[in-house]
Amino acid sequence: MKKRNKTIALIAHDNKKSEIVNWALKNKTTLEKFDLCGTGTTAKLISEATDLKIKRYLSGPLGGDQQIGAKVAEGKIDMVIFFWDPLESQPHDPDVKALLRIAVVYDIPIATNRATADYVIHSDKINM
């Protein structure tokens, strides 16, 4: 039986989109080893900047965070990189909290800033 690639979800709030795009450019070689998915605009921007293949879900406020959370619960996402903006109120804040909660419940890494994303993406645990 073929071992499936690990899947990383990429998400960013509006004020953090340029930061996650820059992070993805810096880590493109590492990200190429994974299956990637992300919420609407974030996935589109990263894909356009890096030429990485990224499965796009809905925009976060339109249900994309919930779609990613469902895939985590199904065991189809192994890690979440979510550059969220703690200083800006989000209209879909309950969805964001639900995604953070589901990642904890299913014990998958969830990086919410560049430092943690750098640490986790290069970890031997995720690259197994």
N, C-alpha and C positions, 0 to 999 in steps of 0.2 A: 504494500500500500504506500502510495506517495505521500510524503510528509508535506503538509500545507505550509506555505509561507506565513510568517506572522504578519498580522495586520495592524497598522497604526492609523488612528483617526487624527486628523488635523483640523483644529477649530480656532478661531480668533474673533474677538469682538472688534468692532469697527476701528477703534483707536489703536488696536494691536495688529491689524492686518499687515502693515508694512514690516513690522517687526518679525512676524512669523514667516513672511516671504523671504526676508533677508536671512533668517535662521535656516530656512529650507535650502536656499542657495548655498550657504556655507556647508550644509550637511547633505548635499545632493548625493554624493557617492555612497554614503551610508544609507540614505533613504531608498536608493535604488534596490536594495536587498529585500525590501519589504513590499507587501501589498499595501496600498494607501487608499484612504477614503477621507472625506471631509464634508463639512457643511458648505452649502451653496457657493457664495462668493469667495470664501477662503480657499476652497479647493480649486476654483477657477483661477484665481490670482496666482496661487502656487504653481499650478500646472502650466500656465502661460509663461511664468518667469523661469521655470526649471525644465520644462518638457517632460516632467514626471507624469506617469499615468495615475490619475486619482479618480476613484469612483466618487461621484458627486451625489450628496443627499440634498434635501431641501435646505434653505436658509434656516439658521437657528430660530429666529422668531416665528417661522412658518412650520416648525416641527422637526427641523434637522437635528437639534440636540436630542430630541426624543427618539428619532430614528437611530442615532448612534448608540444611545442608551439601550435600545432594544437589541442591537447587534452585540453589545457587551454582554447582555443577559443570555443571549444565545451562544456565547462562547466564540463569536466570530471576529471580535476585536480584542487584541492583546495589549494595547497600550493607547492612551489618549494624550495628545499634546494639545493643550487648550490654553492659549494665551488670552486670559480674560482680563478685563479692565475693572479692578476693584474700586476705582474712583468714580466710575460712571454708572448711574442707575440704568438697569436694563429692563425693558418692558416684559421680557420673557425670563425674568430672574427665577421663577419657580422651576422652569425647565432646566436652567443651568444648575440649580441646586440638586435637582433630581439626577442629572448626569453625574455630578460629583459623587452623590450618594451611591449610585449604582456601581461606579468604578470601585468604591471602597467595599461595597457588599461582595462584589465578585473578585476582589483582591487583585486588580490589575493596576499597573503603574499609571498615574495621571500627573503629568507635568503641567504646571500652571504658569511657569515663567521660563525664560531662556536658560537660567542657571540649572534648573532641574531638568529641563529638556536635554541640555548638553550632557548632563550626568547620566541620565537614563538611556539615551539613544546609543551611548557608547559602552553601556554596561554589558558584561558577559552574560548576564541573566536574560536580557532581551534578545541577544544575538545567538542564543542557543538553538 
